[in-house]
Amino acid sequence: MNRRAARRLAAIALTGITVGALAACAPAENGTGGSGSGDEVTLTWWHNGTGEPLLGFWEDVAEEFEDANPGVNVEVTAYQNEELQRTLIPNQLRTGSGLDLYQQWGAGELAAQVEAGFVKDISEDVSEQVDALGGVVAPWQYDGATYGLPFNFGISGFWYNTELFEQAGIEDTPETLDDLYEAIEALKAANITPIAVGAGDGWPAAHYWYHFALKSCAPEVLQQAQVDYTFDDPCFLEAGELLEEFIGSEPFNDGFLATSAQQGAGSSAGQLATGAAAMELMGHWNPGVMGGILQEESGDENATPPEFLGWFNFPAIDGAQGDPTAALGGGDGFSCSAWSPPECTDLLNYITSVEVQTRFGEIGAGIPVTPGSEAGIADVNLQQVLAGLQSSTYVQLWLDTAYGPTVGGAMNEGIVSLFGGQGSPDSIVDSMRNAAATL
């Protein structure tokens, strides 16, 4: 039996172990964490790639690392995302053993693990990778130190119809908020709906406030808010005021409050795909969604995303404290536990190498983050997002993810109320503070 087949059998066996049993496990005799017989080292690696192609890809990476590092055995197992995040990882970390490399989403969750002493500071060992990756590493850093590295990250921005922009006489994509307002007015003058938003689903509307906060608040303010849930900086109120003004300029499609984001031709994605609107603020997955809608509408299973698509980051705000190049998004990474052996960091460096990241892009499982790996991405739309990602000096996780379900949920409800004319900029911040007080 080859090692890859053995890994699959081990993964099947492990999925039958209960959370309680995992939490009670003692360190293996062969010494997870580097303590073993002789020079043998065993690394335990948990990830969320339960389906192909990612499941087989990580198995290949583990085997390659073993081949390049004699005496190292990598025990790699896949679990469902929610299972890992809510039960398996927290319980295992509390035992202080049995887990070396594990899935890490960063931000507030990472901060709590660091403060509990569960995560290794790998700053010195990954300094070259951090320099190469740039701003995308920020969610995996805390208090000036690096505690993990991402391998996949996508950001949101405006997807737009290049043909409608040309029709409206717009030559350059907006770089500032004033430029965006000018583009909106040019599109209106050409009888073109400027922006489609699926506010009926809630979260697409909330992302507008996220972006206004991103470009209004200094990065350190946003980072600190993820730790202590303090929203006293005026920039949070300014974000709501900017959004209120933006909504008042009437840039959106008719009936936007009841519009869905991704279901059918009438959705915001569908309106962009069919040319009914010129722009949509959405994540990197949007071209795939549009392609699926076009397939459903045309009955042609070979229909692809429209060729007229362009992409640009949410514009900067003149005079604001936010980083003008900052981007908003989310991704996946890995951290090493505090008790993991040095080989854990070596494996993490290998995962984020140009070679592995290029192949990650080739299998289409996500957007690689290492510069030089873009050659593996064949999709021209994802190439645009990757270029935007690499030009961002600060990357912020989705704010509802960063602040957690309690504060994030209250924030989203307040933003949706503002869209519907029921709330105010003040009420959004008040809702966040009130929710934070319950934690």
N, C-alpha and C positions, 0 to 999 in steps of 0.2 A: 504494500500500500504506500503511495507517495504521500509526501507531507501535506499537500493541499487536500487530498481526500481525507487524511486523518484530521485535519482542522475542521472539515465539514462535519465529521462524526462527533468531534468534541463540541462543536457549536450546538448540534442537535441535543446532545446529552445535557449541556449546561442550561439550556433553556427550560429544562424541567426542574431546576433547582429553585426552591422558594427564596424570596427575599430574606426571610428570617434565617434560613440555612446559610445563605451567603454571608450575612452579617455575623454569624457565629463561627465562621470558618477560621481556623488557625492558619498561620503561614505554611505554605507547602514545604515538604521536606527538601525539595530541590532548591528552595530558597528564593522565592520571589523577593526582589529588592537586592539581589546581588549576593546573598549569603547562600552558598551551595557547596557541593563537593568539588574540591579542586578549584579550577578556574571556570567552572560552569556557571552561567548566569541565565536566569529565566525572567523574561519580561512578560507581564500580563497586560494585554491591550484590549480595551473595550471600545467599540465604535457603534455607530447607528446605521451602517450600510447593510441592512438586512436583505436587500434585493440586488439583482444584477442590474448594471455591470459593476456596481461599487463593491459588492461582497467579494467577488472573485478578484477584483483589483487589489483590495487590501490584503488578501491572502497572498497574492503575488509579491506585493511589497514586503510583507513579513518574511517570505522565503528568500527574497533577494538580500535582505538585511542579514539573515542567518548565514547565507553563503559568503557574504563579505566579512562576517565577524564570527569566525570559528569559536565554538564554545558558548555562543548565545542562542537560546531557544526562545522564540516568541510565541506565546499562547494568545491567539487573537480570537475574539468572540464578538458577534454582532447581536445587538438588542434593539428593540423598537425605541424610537427617540424619547417618547414620554416615559417609558419604563426606566430608561437610563437616568433621565433628568430628575424624576420625582422620587424614585425609590432606590434603584441599584447603586448608583454612584454615591449618593449621600450616605446610605447605610454602610457601604464598604469603606468609605473614607473614615468613618467614625471608628472602625476597627483598628486603623493604623497599620494595615497590612493587606496583602492579597490583590493589590491593584497598583500598576505602575503608570501606564499611559492611558488616558481616558478622554472621552469626548468633553469638550469645553466650549460653552457659548459666550463666556465672558461677562463683562459689566458687573452688575450688582451681585449676581450669583458667584462670580469669581472672587469678588471682594470678600464675601462672607467666608468662602473656603480659605482664603489667605489668612484672614483674621483668626480662623480656627486652627491654623497651623497645618493644613492638609496639603498645601501646594508648594512645590519647589520653586525658588527664585532661580531662573535660568538665564538671567540677564547676560552674564559674562560668556556663557556657552553658546548663545545665539546672537551675539552682537552683529555679526556679519549678515545674518538673515534679517534682523530687525532693520538694519540700514538699507538693505535691498527692498524690503517689503514696504517701508514707509508708513504712511498714516493708517493703513489697514490694520496694523498691529494694535492700535490704541485700545480696543475693547478687551484685549488680553494683557493689559498692563494695569498696575495698581500702585499708587504712591511712588511713581518713578521707576518701578521695577517691572520686568517682564516675567509673566507666569504661564505663558502658553504662546502658541503660534497658530494662526489660521491656515487652512488649506483651501478654503472655498469661501468666497464672499461676493455677494451681488449688491448693487446699489440701485436706488430709484432715481428717476429723473423724468424729464418730459420726452415722451415719444411723440414724434410729429410727422405730419405728412409734407414731405419736401415739395410735392407738386402744388399743394394748396398754399404753401408759403410763397412759392414762386408766383402763383396766380395773384396773391395779395401784394406782391412787390417787396417781400421781405427777403433781403439778401443775406443777412447774417443771423445766426442764432443769438437770442438774447443773452447777454453777459451780466446785466444788472436788472434789478426789479423795474427800473424805469424803462429799460429796453423791452421787457416783457409787456408792460402796459402799452407801449407803442405798437408792438406786434399784435396785441389783442385788438387795438383800435383799427389797425390796417386790415385785419381779417374781417372785422365787422363791416368795414366800408366796402369790402368785396362780397358781402352777404354770405360769409362763411362763419359757422359756429366756431369760436376760438378754442374752447376747451370742453371736453366731456369728462364728467366725474360721476362715479357710481355711489353717490351719497346714501342711497338706499341701503347699502351694505355697511355703512358706518365707517369702517376703517379707511376707505379711500379718502373720505372727507377729513378724517383725523390727520392724515399724512400731510395735509397742507399746513396745519398748525405746527407739526413736527419740523417741517422745513423752514418755516418762519422763525421758529425758536433756534434752529440750527444756525441760521444766518444772522440772528440777532444776538445770541449769547456767545461769549468767549468759550472756547473748548474747556478750559478749566472749570468754568461755572457748570457746564453740563456734566462733566465728570464728577464734580463734588456732589451735585444733586443726586447722582446715582448711589452715592454712599450714605448721605445723611438726610435725603429727602427734604432738603431746604429749597424753597422756591421764592425766596425774598428778593432776588436780583430783579431789577426793573425789566430786564430783557424778556422774562416770561410773560409779563403783562403786555409788553410791546408786541410780542408774537401774536397775541390775540387781537390787538388793535390793528396790526397790519393785515391779519386775516379778515377782520370785519370790513376794512376798507376794500380789500380785494373782492370779497363777495359782493360788496356794494357796487363795484364796477360792472357787474353782470357779465362775467366772462363765460359762464357755463351754459350747457345745453338746456333746452326747455325740459321741465320736469325732473331736474337733476336730483331733487330730494327723494324721489321714488325710483330712480334709475339704479339697476344692479351694475356690478363691476364687470362680470365675466360671463353672464348667461345670455347668449343669443345676440342677434344683430342689434337689438335695441339697447344693449348694455353699453357702458362707456367704452370698453374694448371693442365692441362691435361697431360702434359709431366711428371710431378711429379707423378700423379696418376697412369699412365700406366708404370712407370719404365723407361721412356726415359731419365730422368734426375734425379740427386741425391738430389738436394736441390732447394728450392724456398724461397726467402725472402718475407713474406706476413703476413697479419693480422690473428687474431684468427678465422676469418670466413672461412679460407681456406679449412679445412676438409669438411665442408658442401658443398662448391663449387665443390670439387673433387668428393664427393658422387653424386652430381647432374650430373656431366659430365659422370661418370661411368654408371649411370642409362640411360642416353641418348645413349651412345655408345653401351651398351649391350642390351637395350630394357627391362631390368629387373628393374621394379619400386622399388624393394626391395634392390637394390644394395646399399652398404654402403661405407663410406670412407675406403681406404685401411688400412689393419691392420698393415702395416710396418711403419707407420708414427711415427717419433720422432720430438722433438722440442728443439731448444736452442736459447738463446738470442744472439743478434749481439755481436761478441766478443769485448773484451777490446783492447785498443791500448797502448802498453807499452810506458811509458814516456809522454803520453798525459795528458792534464788537465781535461779531462772528467771523470765523475764517471764511473768506470768500471762495476758497476752493473746497470747503468741507462738503462731505457727501453723507447721505443717510442710507443705511442698509442693514444687512444681517448676514451671518455666515456660520461656518463650523470651524472648530479648531481642536487642538489637543493640548492638555497639560500633563505634566509629570507630577506624581504624588511626592510629598516631602521625603518619603523613605525610599524612593526609586533609585536604582543604581545609575551611574553615569551613562550607561548604554541607552537609557531612556531618552536622554537629550540627543544622543547620536541618532537614534531612530527618528526623532522629531525633525532634526535637521535634514535627514534623508527624505522624509515625507515632503518637506517644503523645498527640496532641491529642484532645479530647473528640469532635470531629467524626469522625475516623478510627476511634477506638476504639469509638464507638457503632455504626458500620457493621460493624466487626469482630465485635461481639456479635450483630448482626443476621444475619450469614451463618452463625453457628453453628460457627465454626472453633475457638473457645476462649472463655476468660473474659477480657474486657478488664480492665485494671488502673486506668484513669484514672477518678477519681470524676466522676460526671455521665454516664458512658457506660452506666450500668446500664439506662437506658431501652431500649437495643438488645437486651437479653436477654429473650426471651419466656418461656423455661423457668423456672418458679417454683422448681425445685430449684437451678438454677444461681444464681438470685437470692439464695438463702439462703447459698450458699457465698461469693458476691461480698460480701455484707454482712459475713460473718465475716472475709474477707480485708481489707476496708477498715477494720475495727475492730482489726486486729492491729498493734501497734507494732513487732514484730520478726517477720520471716518467714525461716525456715531451710529451705534446700534439703534434699531427701531426704539422709539422712546417708551412704548408700552412694554416692550421686552426689557428695556433697561430698568424701568421703574417697578416692574412686577405687576401681577394681576390686580392687586388692590388699588394702588395709585394709578396704574395704567388704565384700568377700567373706568375709574372716576374721571380721569383726564379725557378719555375718548367720548364719554357721555357728554361732558361739558362742551367739547368741540362740536359734536353733532347738534347739540342744542343751539349753538351759535349759528351753525349753518341754517337751521330751521327758523331763525329769528326769535328763539325762545331764551337764549342765554346771552352772555356778555363776556368780554375779555376778562373781567374781574372774576366772574363766576367759575371760569375754567381753573384759574389759579386757586381760588378758594376751595374748589372740589378736591384738588390735588392735596392741599394742605390738610383738609379734614380727613381725607383717606389716610394720609401719612400718619396722622395722630392716632390712628387705630392700630398701627403696627406694633 
